[in-house]
Amino acid sequence: MRKDLTRRRVTIDNRAKTPRKAEVDEENETIRMQSSETTIKWSLPVEAYGFGYLLTGTTLAVLGQLVTNQGATDPATQLIAWTKYFCTFVLSLTIQLVSRWSVENGGSTSAAPSGPHSSTAAPATQSSVVYATTSTLMKASGGAPSVGTSRKAAWLTAAVGLLDTLSYSLNCLGFALCGSALSMVVFAASGQVFTAVTRRALLHKTMTAGQIAGVGLVVVGLIVRSAGKIREALTAAAAATFPHTASGDATTATATLTAAAVARMVSDRDITLGVALIVLSAFGYSLLGCLYEWLSAVRGPDMSHAQVATSTSLIGLVATSVYQLTYTRPRWQELVADRMAQRGLGWWPVVRLYGVFGALFTLHGLVQGVVLQRSGATAVGIISAMRASAVALASGVLFCGPQAPQQCLTPISTASAGIVTAGALIWTLTGARKSASPPLSSAPPPSPLAASTTATATATAEATAAPDDVGCRGCDRRPEDALDHKYGKHH
């Protein structure tokens, strides 16, 4: 009789320690809502990221023109590249730390017991909070892939960092040699062609008829824009070669003068080298888009763009720092100090402009990563083409003047902007109807937190319904043992 009373007392105590199903569901719902706050804050439509990429890219081009007009440093110093990688590394690392800190705070708040039975909360519920917090932290830091996946992701990340450093350095040199307007047109046109070729050859991806028509319109618009720039360059070259005959309109120049102007342009090594560097840079960025898509496929939809930006920018920061120590530092007086003294510039305006440029470039790179992952490299090429038109409009408003007539709007540049915009709209609309099901990278998978809390609630309910102490022998067991097999393949 005494043994029966003892057994009943143990059973009642175990049931008292185990929370009821309604309480567990309420607490799990609170945990799910609190842990999903950080994800909701960063969840935006794909179109919003595309518009942000266009806006930041256009603003960057305007800031780049301001840096060029300021002329504080020689382009060969690559100080703008070093600033870009330094700011990207610092700000991306800060974003990672802040995100991790916010997730940790959310996890500790979720784990705080509440209600009248908080002092006797079940170990199963507490361990589910620990597992959920750990899972969220792993997602915020890029996940915990397998050994083979981690090695492949590390190699792809290193390749992305090295290729980005090389491509951006080539772009900076070409920008300085052939000017902002010509370099942007050449980059957009060649980049669109290279992107289509590399996606077909490396990623084996095809486009619909509507997308091909949209890309074709973009190329036509860029050709129209290039024709206008070539005409302006021919006019300037003819005026420099034959000032007595080319003082009027360029249409009055004879075929001989035009041929001589073309020969002079070809013989200009700076322009030729600048265009070649821009073309190589566009090819590098096309390969970079393919590499980023591969990296996104390896890491999965939970890939942290801030983590990738931190790793790749660290590679660029090391490479450009070595360049600064070996090339710029010995020539500092000639390439930096003397130029600033000639223009009467102090350190604060230069540092401020470079800092704003680097910070905006960091934001631009993070948004570009999201666009690459969700929409692919072709979308980045389309937006880059639209950026060329947007920069033409912005330059006409901000920089047009007697000292910079090439920045003014012309009928050719306006028509080019309209054609490129129409092509981009056609590509976007036809791409949206390309398939009925969205791509894997555009739709995040179900949160493992919701599934883990549901499994915990079910296990707790079964423990509550146990008739005796035999069914409660495993009540204090960690639920991760039962969840490892289910969620191991996702991490």
Secondary structure, DSSP 8 states (H G I E B T S, - for coil): -HHHHHHHHHHHHHHHHS--HHHHHHHHHHHHHHHTHHHHHH---HHHHHHHHHHHHHHHHHHHHHHHHH--S-GGG-HHHHHHHHHHHHHHHHHHHHHHHHHHHHHHHHHS--STTGGG--HHHHHHHHHHHHHHHHHHTT----HHHHHHHHHHHHHHHHHHHHHHHHHHHHHHHH-HHHHHHHHHHHHHHHHHHHHHHTS-----HHHHHHHHHHHHHHHHHHHHHHHHHHHHHHHHH-TTTSSS-GGGS-HHHHHHHHHHHHH-HHHHHHHHHHHHHHHHHHHHHHHHHHHHHHH-TT--HHHHHHHHHHHHHHHHHHHIIIIIGGGHIIIIIHHHHHHT--HHHHHHHHHHHHHHHHHHHHHHHHHHHHH-HHHHHHHHHHHHHHHHHHHHHHT-BTTBGGGS--HHHHHHHHHHHHHHHHHHHHHHTS-SS--GGGS----HHHHHHHHHHHHHHHHHT-SSTTTTTTTTS-THHHHHHHHGGG-
